[in-house]
Amino acid sequence: MSRAAAAAVFRAEATGNAPVDAGWSAKVEELSRLCETGGSSTHIAFLVTSMLAKAVDGNVDLNAIKPTHSDGNPNAYSARSLCHGC
């Protein structure tokens, strides 16, 4: 997965000009609130990383987040590298 493509998608979405599904937005906001009050901020960060990966490449396998553990899966991606790259 291209970090440059991911960064471009992330920046474009951050401008707030793209249409947002209100249902998904409400769910993400609620999870964010729960993570903040419950001290589990890594959960929301991981969700956003997964959403970014899917936005960059619709073929990404969200169950294969470590390419080194997903031999032969061309749709695996490194969640850690993606989030650190943006």
Secondary structure as UniProt FT lines:
FT   HELIX           3..14
FT   TURN            15..16
FT   HELIX           22..38
FT   HELIX           41..56
FT   TURN            58..59
FT   TURN            62..63
FT   HELIX           67..69
FT   TURN            71..72
FT   TURN            74..75
FT   HELIX           79..85
//
